[in-house]
Structure formats: structure tokens, C-alpha cells
Amino acid sequence: MARTADLLTADLFEVPVAVRPTPGALAVGPALRGLLSDILKRSPMTRHEVAARMSELTGEHISKHQLDSWTAESREGWRFPLEYLPALEETIHTHEITAWIADLRGARLSIGREALEAQLGRVAQMRDELARQERQLKKLLGEAQ
């Protein structure tokens, strides 16, 4: 059985690194088309079904032809609109594209419990820093008396 890349599970020791801001480094059109195409192929829904559900979610008409054009290498002039990303990911039950974009920018996508645990870690760091500052202030006050 072939394994697919799990873009949502972070390696515990891997630190995200943003793509270097050099000319052309963020020309991600072909990679995005490939990712869109891949996740649509893996979806149990047909492209007609995906387009219909996205249309329902956005209130705008989205066709199978548009999906095909956004993913075709030969349709260079067609670009997937960012405003449709939440509807696409909701429709096919994924966060792959959002995670890929975060990775490009040197970030990680945290969802659900993982996001809460990350926030808890930030709160603990803030608490520790405040405790350190409190000890420092008490020490200064003790020395001044």
C-alpha cells in the first residue's frame, strides 16, 4: 500500500523554515496546481460534486470546467482564487493546502487540540517570564531598602 505525504503531522524536532525571498522563490503556480490536482484525485467526490458543494458554500457558481482549468498544467493563465480555498478544503475535508502555504512561510498549521496545546505552551512561557520579572523586581526592592 502506497503512503501519501502527511502534511499535517509535524516532525517533533523539525523547525519550519520559510522559503528564501529570492526572485522566483515563491512562484508556486505549478506546485499549487499539482497539489490541487492530487487532492481532487484522492477525494471520493467527483469534480462535479466538489464544484457543486463549493458553489453552495460560496454562493457563487463554480463549475467542473473551472476546477479542471485551475489544475491543468496547460492552462497557465488560470489561477485558483484564494477566496475559494476555505470552501474547497471544507468540501474535501482537508487542510493540506493551508498547511502547505504555512510551511512555505516557515509556519506550522495547528488545528483543534494541537492549537490549544500550543496556546497553553505560550501561556506557560508568559507565566514563567512574569515570574522571572517578579523575582527581579523583588530583588531590586530588597536591595533598595
Secondary structure as UniProt FT lines:
FT   TURN            12..13
FT   TURN            23..26
FT   HELIX           29..42
FT   HELIX           47..58
FT   HELIX           64..71
FT   TURN            73..74
FT   TURN            76..77
FT   HELIX           82..84
FT   HELIX           85..91
FT   TURN            92..93
FT   HELIX           96..104
FT   TURN            105..106
FT   HELIX           113..144
//
